[in-house]
C-alpha cells in the first residue's frame, strides 16, 4: 500500500513547527511515498514554503482546513491517505503502526494517540478529560486498540475508497483560520458508517503523534472559546446524526467532576464546569442560529 501524508498550514509563522513535522515524517521506520504540504491560496505563502521545504507544495482551492484537506486528497497518489497537524510531529513508527491496521480489509479508517507537549507546565485547571480542547487524546478515550466512531484530526488515516464512496470533508464546518469550528472528520466518519456500516474505524494508541501546546492555547479564554465552538459545531451534526458518543462522554465527565470534588481537585472542577457551560452555550446558540440546511454557510 502506498502512503500519502498530508500536512496543511495557513501562515509563515508556523514555519518551525512545519519543519519539525516534515522532518519527523522523513525519518519514519516505514517511509511515506509522498508528503504533501497544502497551503492557503496566497502567492507569498506558497513561494515562501517552496523555498524552504523539500516536499510537494500544493495550493488549496480555498481557505480553511477542510478545503486544504480536500485538495490534498485530490492531489495524493497513495492508497492510504494520512493526516497530521502542522504543529505536531510523528513518532518514528507512526506510519508503520497506522499501516498495520489496514492489513484487515474491513478497516477503512485508523487513528492514533495524540500526546500534548506543553511549552510550559499543564495549567492546574486543565484536567486530562479536557485535552480535546488542545486537540489531543483525552481521558475517557479507549486505552487499548478499539473500534471508535471517529479519530482525532491530528492523527488519522483513510483508505482512498472512503473518499470515493462518501465524498470529501464538509467545508462549512472545518477550522477556518482562527475560527475554532471543528468536527469535519466526525461528520465524514458518520457519513461513511451510514453508507457502509460494515466497515471498521480503529483507534490504535501505538500510532503516536506529539502535539505542541503553546502558551496561548492554555489560556482560559482560548479554552472557553474552543468549548463554545465545539458545542456550536455539534449542533450542525445533530441535525443529521445521533451523537451518542457526546452523551456518554458527558456522563463520564460529570462522574469525574464529582470524584474530583471529593479529593479536593478544585481548579480542575472549575475547568470542567466552565467547559461544560460554554459547550452548552455554543450548543444553545447553534440551535437558534445555525442553518437548518447542512450545506449552508454558517452565520457566526
ZAKENU-648044 format. One record per residue (C-alpha): residue number from 1; x, y, z negated; residue in one letter. Coordinates in pm, 1 decimal. Each point is the difference from the previous one (the first is absolute). Layout:
N
@n:NUM&xx:X&yy:Y&zz:Z&res:A
...
end
This chain:
300
@n:1&xx:0.0&yy:0.0&zz:0.0&res:X
@n:2&xx:131.0&yy:340.8&zz:97.0&res:X
@n:3&xx:-30.9&yy:268.6&zz:-267.3&res:X
@n:4&xx:-50.4&yy:373.1&zz:46.4&res:X
@n:5&xx:29.2&yy:229.1&zz:-301.7&res:X
@n:6&xx:-172.7&yy:337.5&zz:10.8&res:X
@n:7&xx:103.5&yy:300.3&zz:-208.7&res:X
@n:8&xx:-171.9&yy:336.6&zz:37.5&res:X
@n:9&xx:79.0&yy:346.8&zz:-129.3&res:X
@n:10&xx:-121.7&yy:353.4&zz:57.0&res:X
@n:11&xx:282.7&yy:217.6&zz:-131.4&res:X
@n:12&xx:375.6&yy:56.0&zz:18.8&res:X
@n:13&xx:-1.7&yy:38.5&zz:-378.5&res:X
@n:14&xx:-18.4&yy:-377.8&zz:-34.8&res:X
@n:15&xx:307.1&yy:-69.5&zz:211.6&res:X
@n:16&xx:202.1&yy:-151.3&zz:-285.5&res:X
@n:17&xx:-288.9&yy:-228.3&zz:-97.4&res:X
@n:18&xx:-52.1&yy:-103.7&zz:362.9&res:X
@n:19&xx:371.0&yy:-69.9&zz:41.8&res:X
@n:20&xx:3.1&yy:-219.8&zz:-312.6&res:X
@n:21&xx:-312.0&yy:-182.2&zz:118.8&res:X
@n:22&xx:143.9&yy:-71.0&zz:345.2&res:X
@n:23&xx:332.5&yy:-115.0&zz:-144.6&res:X
@n:24&xx:-183.5&yy:-250.9&zz:-218.5&res:X
@n:25&xx:-176.0&yy:-134.0&zz:310.2&res:X
@n:26&xx:327.2&yy:-36.8&zz:188.9&res:X
@n:27&xx:146.3&yy:-205.4&zz:-284.9&res:X
@n:28&xx:-269.9&yy:-266.2&zz:-23.1&res:X
@n:29&xx:79.7&yy:-370.3&zz:-36.4&res:X
@n:30&xx:-229.9&yy:-46.2&zz:301.9&res:X
@n:31&xx:43.0&yy:293.2&zz:235.3&res:X
@n:32&xx:-313.5&yy:163.2&zz:141.7&res:X
@n:33&xx:-4.5&yy:-3.7&zz:379.7&res:X
@n:34&xx:-70.0&yy:373.3&zz:8.3&res:X
@n:35&xx:-43.3&yy:296.4&zz:-233.2&res:X
@n:36&xx:-234.8&yy:275.3&zz:111.6&res:X
@n:37&xx:0.7&yy:345.4&zz:-156.7&res:X
@n:38&xx:-330.3&yy:170.6&zz:83.2&res:X
@n:39&xx:-13.4&yy:377.8&zz:-35.3&res:X
@n:40&xx:-265.0&yy:269.3&zz:13.8&res:X
@n:41&xx:-11.7&yy:159.2&zz:347.9&res:X
@n:42&xx:230.5&yy:291.0&zz:-82.6&res:X
@n:43&xx:289.8&yy:49.0&zz:243.8&res:X
@n:44&xx:242.1&yy:132.7&zz:-262.2&res:X
@n:45&xx:-71.4&yy:-294.2&zz:-231.9&res:X
@n:46&xx:44.1&yy:-255.5&zz:277.2&res:X
@n:47&xx:327.4&yy:148.2&zz:123.0&res:X
@n:48&xx:133.1&yy:13.4&zz:-357.0&res:X
@n:49&xx:-56.6&yy:-370.4&zz:-63.9&res:X
@n:50&xx:120.4&yy:-101.6&zz:345.5&res:X
@n:51&xx:332.5&yy:163.1&zz:-82.9&res:X
@n:52&xx:17.4&yy:-152.2&zz:-346.1&res:X
@n:53&xx:-143.4&yy:-352.2&zz:29.1&res:X
@n:54&xx:111.8&yy:-299.1&zz:206.1&res:X
@n:55&xx:-347.9&yy:-151.7&zz:37.2&res:X
@n:56&xx:-287.0&yy:27.6&zz:245.9&res:X
@n:57&xx:-166.7&yy:338.4&zz:-59.0&res:X
@n:58&xx:-366.8&yy:18.1&zz:97.6&res:X
@n:59&xx:-220.8&yy:308.5&zz:38.9&res:X
@n:60&xx:-338.6&yy:-45.5&zz:-166.2&res:X
@n:61&xx:-308.8&yy:100.1&zz:195.6&res:X
@n:62&xx:-124.8&yy:208.8&zz:-292.1&res:X
@n:63&xx:63.2&yy:99.7&zz:-359.2&res:X
@n:64&xx:-48.8&yy:-221.5&zz:-302.7&res:X
@n:65&xx:109.1&yy:-342.2&zz:-123.1&res:X
@n:66&xx:-266.1&yy:-205.1&zz:178.2&res:X
@n:67&xx:77.6&yy:169.0&zz:331.5&res:X
@n:68&xx:367.4&yy:-84.5&zz:-49.1&res:X
@n:69&xx:-68.0&yy:-360.8&zz:-94.1&res:X
@n:70&xx:-226.7&yy:-47.6&zz:299.8&res:X
@n:71&xx:256.9&yy:142.4&zz:240.7&res:X
@n:72&xx:262.3&yy:-225.3&zz:-156.7&res:X
@n:73&xx:-219.4&yy:-304.6&zz:60.2&res:X
@n:74&xx:-48.9&yy:102.6&zz:363.4&res:X
@n:75&xx:375.7&yy:32.2&zz:51.7&res:X
@n:76&xx:109.7&yy:-305.0&zz:-202.1&res:X
@n:77&xx:112.2&yy:-315.2&zz:180.8&res:X
@n:78&xx:-10.8&yy:-236.8&zz:-296.2&res:X
@n:79&xx:-232.9&yy:-291.5&zz:-73.1&res:X
@n:80&xx:7.8&yy:120.5&zz:-361.7&res:X
@n:81&xx:-32.8&yy:372.8&zz:-67.7&res:X
@n:82&xx:118.7&yy:116.3&zz:-343.1&res:X
@n:83&xx:-34.3&yy:337.3&zz:-170.4&res:X
@n:84&xx:209.4&yy:167.8&zz:-267.4&res:X
@n:85&xx:-26.1&yy:354.7&zz:-135.7&res:X
@n:86&xx:262.3&yy:258.1&zz:93.1&res:X
@n:87&xx:89.4&yy:53.2&zz:-368.6&res:X
@n:88&xx:40.6&yy:-370.9&zz:-75.3&res:X
@n:89&xx:279.8&yy:-246.8&zz:63.8&res:X
@n:90&xx:-15.2&yy:-375.2&zz:48.8&res:X
@n:91&xx:153.9&yy:-280.0&zz:-201.5&res:X
@n:92&xx:255.8&yy:-189.8&zz:208.6&res:X
@n:93&xx:-238.8&yy:-295.5&zz:47.2&res:X
@n:94&xx:-315.5&yy:204.4&zz:62.4&res:X
@n:95&xx:-48.0&yy:-96.1&zz:366.2&res:X
@n:96&xx:101.1&yy:-360.5&zz:-67.3&res:X
@n:97&xx:-249.1&yy:-42.3&zz:-283.9&res:X
@n:98&xx:-283.4&yy:170.1&zz:185.5&res:X
@n:99&xx:55.6&yy:-220.5&zz:303.9&res:X
@n:100&xx:-26.9&yy:-321.2&zz:-202.8&res:X
@n:101&xx:-366.0&yy:75.6&zz:-58.8&res:X
@n:102&xx:-74.1&yy:2.4&zz:372.6&res:X
@n:103&xx:121.6&yy:-359.6&zz:37.7&res:X
@n:104&xx:-357.1&yy:-82.9&zz:-106.5&res:X
@n:105&xx:-219.5&yy:70.9&zz:302.8&res:X
@n:106&xx:-296.0&yy:112.4&zz:-212.6&res:X
@n:107&xx:203.5&yy:288.9&zz:-145.1&res:X
@n:108&xx:-55.9&yy:314.3&zz:206.3&res:X
@n:109&xx:109.1&yy:265.4&zz:-249.3&res:X
@n:110&xx:260.2&yy:-8.0&zz:-276.7&res:X
@n:111&xx:121.9&yy:257.0&zz:-246.7&res:X
@n:112&xx:247.7&yy:8.4&zz:-283.0&res:X
@n:113&xx:93.8&yy:167.5&zz:-323.9&res:X
@n:114&xx:69.8&yy:374.1&zz:-14.5&res:X
@n:115&xx:221.3&yy:94.0&zz:-295.6&res:X
@n:116&xx:8.8&yy:365.1&zz:-111.8&res:X
@n:117&xx:339.7&yy:164.2&zz:-41.0&res:X
@n:118&xx:-40.7&yy:323.7&zz:-194.0&res:X
@n:119&xx:238.3&yy:290.9&zz:57.3&res:X
@n:120&xx:-45.2&yy:61.5&zz:-370.0&res:X
@n:121&xx:-152.1&yy:-218.2&zz:-269.3&res:X
@n:122&xx:-353.3&yy:-129.3&zz:31.6&res:X
@n:123&xx:-227.6&yy:254.6&zz:-170.4&res:X
@n:124&xx:-163.2&yy:-128.3&zz:-316.1&res:X
@n:125&xx:-351.8&yy:61.2&zz:131.5&res:X
@n:126&xx:53.3&yy:-211.4&zz:314.5&res:X
@n:127&xx:-109.2&yy:-350.1&zz:-97.9&res:X
@n:128&xx:112.2&yy:-282.8&zz:228.3&res:X
@n:129&xx:-369.0&yy:-53.7&zz:80.7&res:X
@n:130&xx:12.0&yy:336.0&zz:181.3&res:X
@n:131&xx:301.8&yy:-66.0&zz:221.2&res:X
@n:132&xx:-231.5&yy:4.3&zz:303.6&res:X
@n:133&xx:8.5&yy:377.9&zz:-47.5&res:X
@n:134&xx:365.0&yy:-2.1&zz:112.0&res:X
@n:135&xx:-62.2&yy:-259.0&zz:273.3&res:X
@n:136&xx:136.9&yy:-300.3&zz:-187.0&res:X
@n:137&xx:-106.3&yy:-340.5&zz:-128.5&res:X
@n:138&xx:-200.0&yy:50.9&zz:-317.7&res:X
@n:139&xx:-69.5&yy:-211.1&zz:-306.6&res:X
@n:140&xx:-310.8&yy:-202.1&zz:72.7&res:X
@n:141&xx:113.9&yy:-122.3&zz:341.1&res:X
@n:142&xx:94.5&yy:-369.6&zz:32.2&res:X
@n:143&xx:338.7&yy:-98.1&zz:-139.7&res:X
@n:144&xx:30.8&yy:-305.1&zz:227.0&res:X
@n:145&xx:-51.0&yy:-55.4&zz:370.9&res:X
@n:146&xx:-373.8&yy:34.1&zz:59.1&res:X
@n:147&xx:-271.4&yy:80.6&zz:248.7&res:X
@n:148&xx:-106.2&yy:363.5&zz:-31.6&res:X
@n:149&xx:-236.4&yy:244.6&zz:166.6&res:X
@n:150&xx:270.2&yy:233.8&zz:130.5&res:X
@n:151&xx:372.2&yy:76.5&zz:-46.5&res:X
@n:152&xx:152.8&yy:331.2&zz:-104.9&res:X
@n:153&xx:83.5&yy:217.1&zz:299.7&res:X
@n:154&xx:366.2&yy:44.0&zz:-93.5&res:X
@n:155&xx:65.1&yy:-373.1&zz:41.0&res:X
@n:156&xx:-212.9&yy:-192.3&zz:247.9&res:X
@n:157&xx:21.7&yy:-201.7&zz:321.3&res:X
@n:158&xx:-255.4&yy:-107.9&zz:261.5&res:X
@n:159&xx:-21.7&yy:-247.9&zz:281.1&res:X
@n:160&xx:-43.6&yy:189.0&zz:325.2&res:X
@n:161&xx:-330.2&yy:-185.4&zz:43.0&res:X
@n:162&xx:-149.5&yy:206.4&zz:-283.3&res:X
@n:163&xx:4.2&yy:312.9&zz:214.0&res:X
@n:164&xx:-116.8&yy:-187.5&zz:306.8&res:X
@n:165&xx:-302.1&yy:-132.6&zz:-189.2&res:X
@n:166&xx:-109.0&yy:300.4&zz:-210.2&res:X
@n:167&xx:175.7&yy:300.8&zz:151.5&res:X
@n:168&xx:212.6&yy:255.5&zz:-182.8&res:X
@n:169&xx:8.4&yy:190.5&zz:-329.6&res:X
@n:170&xx:-282.4&yy:248.0&zz:-42.0&res:X
@n:171&xx:161.4&yy:338.9&zz:45.8&res:X
@n:172&xx:-254.6&yy:204.1&zz:-197.5&res:X
@n:173&xx:79.0&yy:-162.7&zz:-334.5&res:X
@n:174&xx:379.2&yy:-27.1&zz:-0.2&res:X
@n:175&xx:257.3&yy:227.4&zz:-163.0&res:X
@n:176&xx:32.3&yy:333.5&zz:179.5&res:X
@n:177&xx:301.7&yy:205.6&zz:-108.0&res:X
@n:178&xx:-61.8&yy:86.1&zz:-364.7&res:X
@n:179&xx:-367.9&yy:-95.4&zz:3.2&res:X
@n:180&xx:-1.2&yy:-311.4&zz:-214.4&res:X
@n:181&xx:-268.2&yy:-199.5&zz:178.1&res:X
@n:182&xx:61.7&yy:-370.0&zz:31.2&res:X
@n:183&xx:-151.9&yy:-348.7&zz:25.3&res:X
@n:184&xx:48.9&yy:-35.0&zz:376.2&res:X
@n:185&xx:178.4&yy:-334.3&zz:-49.6&res:X
@n:186&xx:-282.2&yy:-109.7&zz:-231.9&res:X
@n:187&xx:-259.3&yy:80.7&zz:265.9&res:X
@n:188&xx:195.2&yy:-185.5&zz:268.0&res:X
@n:189&xx:21.9&yy:-311.6&zz:-217.4&res:X
@n:190&xx:-370.5&yy:14.3&zz:-85.1&res:X
@n:191&xx:-80.4&yy:37.2&zz:369.3&res:X
@n:192&xx:215.0&yy:-301.1&zz:84.1&res:X
@n:193&xx:-159.5&yy:-220.7&zz:-266.4&res:X
@n:194&xx:-346.0&yy:97.1&zz:122.5&res:X
@n:195&xx:87.7&yy:-117.8&zz:351.2&res:X
@n:196&xx:235.4&yy:-286.7&zz:-95.0&res:X
@n:197&xx:-87.4&yy:-119.4&zz:-352.3&res:X
@n:198&xx:214.6&yy:-310.3&zz:54.1&res:X
@n:199&xx:334.4&yy:184.8&zz:7.8&res:X
@n:200&xx:215.9&yy:61.8&zz:-308.2&res:X
@n:201&xx:148.2&yy:318.5&zz:-142.5&res:X
@n:202&xx:288.3&yy:-83.0&zz:-234.2&res:X
@n:203&xx:179.5&yy:183.4&zz:-278.4&res:X
@n:204&xx:354.7&yy:-134.3&zz:-38.7&res:X
@n:205&xx:191.5&yy:167.1&zz:-286.4&res:X
@n:206&xx:331.5&yy:-137.2&zz:132.5&res:X
@n:207&xx:-20.8&yy:248.7&zz:290.9&res:X
@n:208&xx:119.5&yy:310.5&zz:-184.0&res:X
@n:209&xx:38.6&yy:363.3&zz:87.7&res:X
@n:210&xx:107.3&yy:277.7&zz:-235.5&res:X
@n:211&xx:-193.1&yy:325.0&zz:12.4&res:X
@n:212&xx:152.9&yy:329.0&zz:-104.6&res:X
@n:213&xx:-213.5&yy:201.4&zz:-243.1&res:X
@n:214&xx:126.6&yy:360.0&zz:-3.8&res:X
@n:215&xx:-63.3&yy:234.9&zz:-288.1&res:X
@n:216&xx:-287.1&yy:181.4&zz:172.9&res:X
@n:217&xx:-195.2&yy:-326.6&zz:32.4&res:X
@n:218&xx:-4.5&yy:-63.2&zz:-372.6&res:X
@n:219&xx:-149.1&yy:336.4&zz:-82.4&res:X
@n:220&xx:-345.2&yy:-35.5&zz:-144.7&res:X
@n:221&xx:-137.9&yy:240.3&zz:262.4&res:X
@n:222&xx:113.9&yy:-232.1&zz:282.7&res:X
@n:223&xx:-138.4&yy:-308.0&zz:-173.6&res:X
@n:224&xx:-339.6&yy:159.4&zz:-47.0&res:X
@n:225&xx:-10.4&yy:116.0&zz:361.2&res:X
@n:226&xx:97.2&yy:-348.6&zz:116.2&res:X
@n:227&xx:-271.6&yy:-158.9&zz:-216.8&res:X
@n:228&xx:-258.1&yy:244.6&zz:135.1&res:X
@n:229&xx:82.7&yy:-83.0&zz:361.5&res:X
@n:230&xx:-5.1&yy:-372.1&zz:-81.7&res:X
@n:231&xx:-358.1&yy:33.5&zz:-115.4&res:X
@n:232&xx:-89.9&yy:205.8&zz:307.1&res:X
@n:233&xx:160.8&yy:-251.9&zz:236.2&res:X
@n:234&xx:-181.2&yy:-294.2&zz:-158.4&res:X
@n:235&xx:-338.8&yy:165.4&zz:56.5&res:X
@n:236&xx:66.2&yy:-14.9&zz:373.8&res:X
@n:237&xx:74.9&yy:-372.4&zz:-23.4&res:X
@n:238&xx:-304.0&yy:-65.2&zz:-218.6&res:X
@n:239&xx:-227.6&yy:114.7&zz:282.2&res:X
@n:240&xx:98.3&yy:-314.9&zz:191.4&res:X
@n:241&xx:148.3&yy:-245.0&zz:-251.2&res:X
@n:242&xx:-53.3&yy:-134.4&zz:-349.7&res:X
@n:243&xx:291.0&yy:103.0&zz:-222.2&res:X
@n:244&xx:12.9&yy:-286.4&zz:-248.0&res:X
@n:245&xx:374.1&yy:40.6&zz:-62.0&res:X
@n:246&xx:-50.8&yy:354.1&zz:-131.5&res:X
@n:247&xx:-277.3&yy:-115.7&zz:-232.1&res:X
@n:248&xx:218.0&yy:-277.6&zz:-142.8&res:X
@n:249&xx:296.1&yy:234.8&zz:-39.9&res:X
@n:250&xx:-213.8&yy:255.2&zz:-186.6&res:X
@n:251&xx:-106.2&yy:-268.3&zz:-248.5&res:X
@n:252&xx:364.4&yy:-101.9&zz:-50.2&res:X
@n:253&xx:100.2&yy:363.2&zz:-46.8&res:X
@n:254&xx:-268.1&yy:63.3&zz:-262.3&res:X
@n:255&xx:104.1&yy:-310.7&zz:-194.0&res:X
@n:256&xx:362.0&yy:112.5&zz:14.3&res:X
@n:257&xx:-104.8&yy:346.3&zz:-116.7&res:X
@n:258&xx:-157.0&yy:-140.4&zz:-315.4&res:X
@n:259&xx:304.7&yy:-221.7&zz:-60.6&res:X
@n:260&xx:235.7&yy:295.8&zz:27.7&res:X
@n:261&xx:-215.2&yy:195.6&zz:-241.9&res:X
@n:262&xx:43.2&yy:-269.7&zz:-263.0&res:X
@n:263&xx:379.1&yy:-1.9&zz:29.3&res:X
@n:264&xx:39.9&yy:378.2&zz:0.5&res:X
@n:265&xx:93.1&yy:59.6&zz:365.8&res:X
@n:266&xx:-178.5&yy:333.7&zz:-7.5&res:X
@n:267&xx:164.0&yy:169.0&zz:300.2&res:X
@n:268&xx:-60.1&yy:-301.2&zz:224.1&res:X
@n:269&xx:-366.0&yy:6.5&zz:-107.3&res:X
@n:270&xx:-22.4&yy:366.2&zz:97.1&res:X
@n:271&xx:154.2&yy:-75.6&zz:339.6&res:X
@n:272&xx:-245.0&yy:-284.4&zz:67.2&res:X
@n:273&xx:-300.8&yy:206.8&zz:-107.6&res:X
@n:274&xx:102.0&yy:294.0&zz:218.8&res:X
@n:275&xx:64.4&yy:-226.5&zz:299.8&res:X
@n:276&xx:-339.0&yy:-164.6&zz:-42.9&res:X
@n:277&xx:-172.5&yy:336.5&zz:-34.2&res:X
@n:278&xx:163.3&yy:150.9&zz:309.7&res:X
@n:279&xx:-64.6&yy:-313.8&zz:204.3&res:X
@n:280&xx:-365.7&yy:17.5&zz:-102.2&res:X
@n:281&xx:-5.5&yy:370.6&zz:84.5&res:X
@n:282&xx:144.3&yy:-69.7&zz:345.9&res:X
@n:283&xx:-253.2&yy:-280.5&zz:47.6&res:X
@n:284&xx:-287.5&yy:228.2&zz:-102.4&res:X
@n:285&xx:112.3&yy:283.7&zz:226.3&res:X
@n:286&xx:47.8&yy:-245.9&zz:284.1&res:X
@n:287&xx:-352.7&yy:-132.8&zz:-44.0&res:X
@n:288&xx:-130.1&yy:352.3&zz:44.2&res:X
@n:289&xx:232.7&yy:124.1&zz:273.4&res:X
@n:290&xx:165.2&yy:-278.7&zz:200.1&res:X
@n:291&xx:-162.5&yy:-73.4&zz:336.9&res:X
@n:292&xx:-252.5&yy:-281.8&zz:28.0&res:X
@n:293&xx:145.9&yy:-86.4&zz:339.6&res:X
@n:294&xx:327.0&yy:-184.6&zz:-81.3&res:X
@n:295&xx:167.7&yy:121.2&zz:320.0&res:X
@n:296&xx:-55.9&yy:368.9&zz:-85.0&res:X
@n:297&xx:280.2&yy:226.0&zz:-115.2&res:X
@n:298&xx:-2.2&yy:80.7&zz:-369.8&res:X
@n:299&xx:-126.7&yy:324.1&zz:-145.4&res:X
@n:300&xx:259.4&yy:74.1&zz:-268.8&res:X
end
